[in-house]
Amino acid sequence: MRRARPGGRVTRARRAGAETRDAKGPDVSVEDAGFPQVRPRRLRSSAAMRELVAEYRVRPADLVLPVFAREGIDRPVPVSSMPGVVQHTPDSLRRAAAEAAEAGVRGIMLFGVPEHKDAVGSAGTDPDGVLQRAIRDVRSETGDTLVIMSDLCLDEFTDHGHCGVLDERGAVDNDATLARYAEMALVQAEAGADVLGPSGMMDGQVGHVRRALDAAGRTDVAMLAYTAKYASAFYGPFREAVNSSLTGDRKSYQQDPANGREALRELELDLAEGADMVMVKPGMPYLDVLRRVADAVTVPVAAYQISGEYAMVEAAAEKGWIERERAIDETLLCFKRAGADLVLTYWATEAARRLGR
């Protein structure tokens, strides 16, 4: 049996053509020689060509900068597990916000680190609390140039470190926590937040906060739902950044890493309750979930590149194991490719400057 050439089955007509060419000389066609006619490499031939045909791009305006405002300090305090990240004073926070806006970043997510904590997170609902002051500081510095987002959760403010109020058994009381979230929402909205990010993974949190805002006439304030927030091992550096008091874990309310379909159930509920945007957190370990969420919705989708992801890249780069800037840019691009419209990243200002060149 005669075997076909790599280009396909040998036909009588092709054999005849080959014999004719042989009579004229060794003129072998590309097809007969088995070389590829379709060459994807043609579209990778130069930097200009690659940029021309790129399917996805990261823009500075796609990025949101998470920052930590700490009460009671007179100079920025470095976060040891997140090189380059600090807990901000009011002055350094204003500078960081202005630099982000100048670089083309269009969102900032604020977290508050109070001096004093208690069981119900009173500092989180104090109109003059650290987070509310931070919102006002950023607003006075940047006006409407940045979309000001604020974290709507109790974990930074409670002495036990959980995201809600505890019951007599020491478990997080879902419905009592919703009442506290509603109070937090109103003081954050009054301080000037454009977007609130309920991040505690309490059942019904989006709907409860939305009703509270609407009843107070704050229909203008948007909601970024932490739709799929997983009980991840990658949050460690963040807990240093917010001086977390957590004992135990949050597995009873954050989503189980084993579950993907469950995220779609959470998504359905958040949308029904009035979410304007939705988010998957962490980012890179859950790109499959991000893709499924993005395919299911028509609202903007966010991914949070969390502290552990940041720390891993910085640590590997410090060791010389990876190219730092290339790795950063590649991680951001992977979120866009997986379906994210916006990305929360601690590299937002740096990356935006590079993208704007």
N, C-alpha and C positions, 0 to 999 in steps of 0.2 A: 504494500500500500504506500502510495506516495504521500508524504507529509506536506501540509500547507506551509507556505512561508508565513512569517510573523504577521504580515499585513492581511491575511485572510486565506480563503480556499483558492487553490490554483485552478484557473479555468483554461479551456482550450484556446479562447481568444487571447488571453494574456500570454500563454506560451507562444502563440503565433507572433504576437507583437514582439516578444523578447527575441525570437529567432530573426525577425526582420532587423531589429536593432543590432544584433550580433553581427549581421552581415555588413553593417556600416561602421562598426567599431564598438568599443566598450561604453556605450551610452546607456547607463542603467538609471531608470527613473527612481525618484524618491519613494514612490509607492511600492515598486517592485523590490527595492532594497530593504523595505521594512522600516524605514525611518518614519517618525511621527509627522503627520501633516498638521495636527492641532497641537500648538505649542503654547501653553499658558505662560511660559517664561517670557514671552514677548511683552507681556504687560507688567513685567517686573524689572525691565531692563535698565531703568534709571530712577533716581529719586523723583524727578519730575513726573515720569510715567506712573510710578507707584502712587504718588499723591493725586494724580489726575483720576485714577480709577478706584481710589479707596472707597470701600463700602461704608465705613463708619469713621466719624471724626469726633474728637473731644474738643469742645469750645470752652473758653474761660467762663462763659455764662452758664455752662452746665454744672458748675462746681459750687458747692456749699462748704464754707469753712466752719467746723466745730471749734468753739473756744470755751475756756474755763475762766470765769470771773470769781476771784477769791476775796473774801472779806477779811479785813484786818491785817493786810500786808502793805509794806511801803515800797516793795520792789518785786518784779516778777520772780516767781519760784519755779525753777526747772522741774519737769517731771522726769525722774531718772530713767524710767523704763520707756520713755518716748522722746528720744533725742530731738531737740529743736522745738519741743512743745513746752509751754509754761502755763502756770496759773497766773492770771493777769491781775494787775492793779487797775483802777479806773483809767489812769493815763495810758498804760501800755495797751489796754483793751481798745481805747479810742484809736491809737496808732495802728494796731493790727487791723481794725475794721477799715480805716482809711486806706491802708496799703492793699487790702484785699479788693476794695472797690476800685482803686486806681489800676490794679492788675486786670480788671474785667470780671472778677468774681461777682456774682449777683445774689448770693445768699450767705447768711451767717446763722449758725445754730448756737445759741447761748446756753451754757450750763452754769449754775450757781454753786459756790462752795462757801457755806456759811461758817461763822465762828462758833455758833451754838446750835446744838441739835436737841430734839426731844422726841418723845414717842409718836407724836402726830405730825411732825414736820412743820411746826408753826412758822418757821422762817420762810417756808414756801408760799405762805398766804399773807405774809406781812407786806403791805403796800410799799414799805420802804426796805424790803429785804434785798439781799445782794443781787438776786436775779432781776428783780424789777428795776433796781438802780442801773444794772448793766444794760437792760433794754433801753432805758432813757438815755444813757450815755452814748450808745451806738446811734440812736436816732438823732441826737443833737450833733453828732460828728458827721454822719453820712447822709442825713435826710432820707430821701426815698431812693438813693442810689443802690442800697442793699435791701433785699427782702429779709426782714428780721424775724427769725424763727426762735422759739424758746421751748426748751424741754419741759414737758408737763408731766412731772413724776415726783414722787416723794423721797426717793432713795438717797439723794444728796442731803436731805434735810432731817432724816430720822436717825435717832441714836442706835437703832437696831439695823439700819441699812437696807431694810426692805422697801419695796415700791408702794407700800400701802400701810394702812392702819392694822394693827394686830388685834385679834380677839383674845378672849381669856385663855385660850389654849395655845396662844403664840402663833397661830396661823393668820395669814393675811385675810382680812375681812373684805371681800370684794365690794359689797354695796356701801359699807361705811367709807371705803376708799373713794368710791365714785363721788360721794358728797364732798370730800376734800379736793378732788380734782376739779369739780365745778368751781369751788372757791378760788383755786389757783388760776383757773382759766380767766376768771373775771379780773383779778389783779394784774395778770400778764397782759391782757387785752387793754386794760386801762393804762398800763405803762407804755404801750405803743407797739406791741408785737403784731406783726402781720400774719404770722402763721404759728399755730400751736401744735406741738408734737406730743400727743399722749403716748408715752412709751412704756407704761407699766404692765401692759397685757392683761388688764382687768376686763372681764366680760362686760360688754355694754358701755365701755368708756367713751367711745366716739359719740354715740347717741346722747349720752347723759351730758357731756360737755357741750355738744351742739345745742341742746335744748336750753342749757343755762345761758349760753352766749346769746341766743336768739331772744330769750325772754328779757335780757338786759339791753336789747337793741343793738347788739354787736354782731349783726349779720355779715359785716364786712370782714371779719376775722376768719381766715381759712384754717383747715385742719389737715395736717399731714399725719395720717394714721401709721403707726408702727404695726403694720398688718401681720407680718411674719417676723417676730423677734424671738430668736432661738436661745435656749439655755446653753450658751456656748462657752468653751474653754478659752476663747480668744478675747474675753473682756478684761483680763487681768490688769494690764497697764491703765485702763480707764479707771479702775477702782483706786489706783494711786492718785490719778489726776483729780478725782472728786473727793479725796480723803474718805473713802467709803468706810462705814462702820459695820459692814455686813458680817453676820455670823450665819453659818448654814449656807443654803443655796436658794435659787429661785425656780427650781424645777417644777414646782406645783403651779406656776402661772406662766412662765415663759415656755415657748413651744419646744417639744421634744425633737432633737436633731434627727431622729429616725423617721420623722413624718414629713411627707411632701404634700399629699392631698389635703391634709389638715390646713395648710396655708390657704388653699382655695376656699375652704369653709370660712376661715377668718376673713378672707377678702370679701366674700359675699356679704357677711355681716357688716363689715366696715363701710362698704358702699351703701348698703341699705340704711345705715345710721347717719350718713351724710358726709363721709370722708371726701375731701377735695383732691387729695393726693394719697398715694399709698407707698409703703416702704418695706424692703426686705433687709434684715440685719441679723448677722453679719453679711458681708458681701461675697467675697471670693469663695468661701466654703459652700455657699448656697446659690451659685449661679444657675443651677437647674431650677430652683424655686423662682428665682428672678425671671427666668425665661417664661415659666408657666404663668406667673402673675402678669407679666407684660402682654402675653398673648390673650389674656382673658379680659382686659380692661380697655377703656377709652380715656381714663384719667391719667395724669402724669404719674410715672413710677420712679421711685428713688431707690438707690442702694447706698448703704452706709459702709464705707471701708473703715472698719473699726480699729481700735487701738492695737490689738494683737497683730493684725495684718500689717499695720504701719511699723510696729516694732520689729517684726521678722525681717522686713526688707531693710530697715535701717541697720539692724544687727549684722545681717549677711553682707551688706555693703561695707560696713566698717571693717569686717574681716577680709574684705577683698574678694569675696566669693562670687559676687554678682556686680554688674554695672548699675549703679544706683539710679541714675536718671532714666536710663532705658527701662529698668524694671518698674519704676514708678509710672512712666507713661504707658507701659504695656498693661499694668493692672487697671489703670483708668479706662483704657480702650476696651478691655474685656467686659467691663460693666456696660458700656454702650452697646457692644455687640450682643450681649445677653438681654438687652431690652430696656436698660435704664435711661430715663430722660435726664435725671440729675443725679449727681454723685456727691455724697458727703465725705470729705477726705481732709485729713490734717495737712496734706500737701497742696491744698487748693490754691493758695497765693503763689507758691513757688511754681506749680504746674501752669497756672494761668500766665505767669510772666513768660515762661518758656513757649507756651502755645501762641502767645501774642507777638513773638518775634517775627 
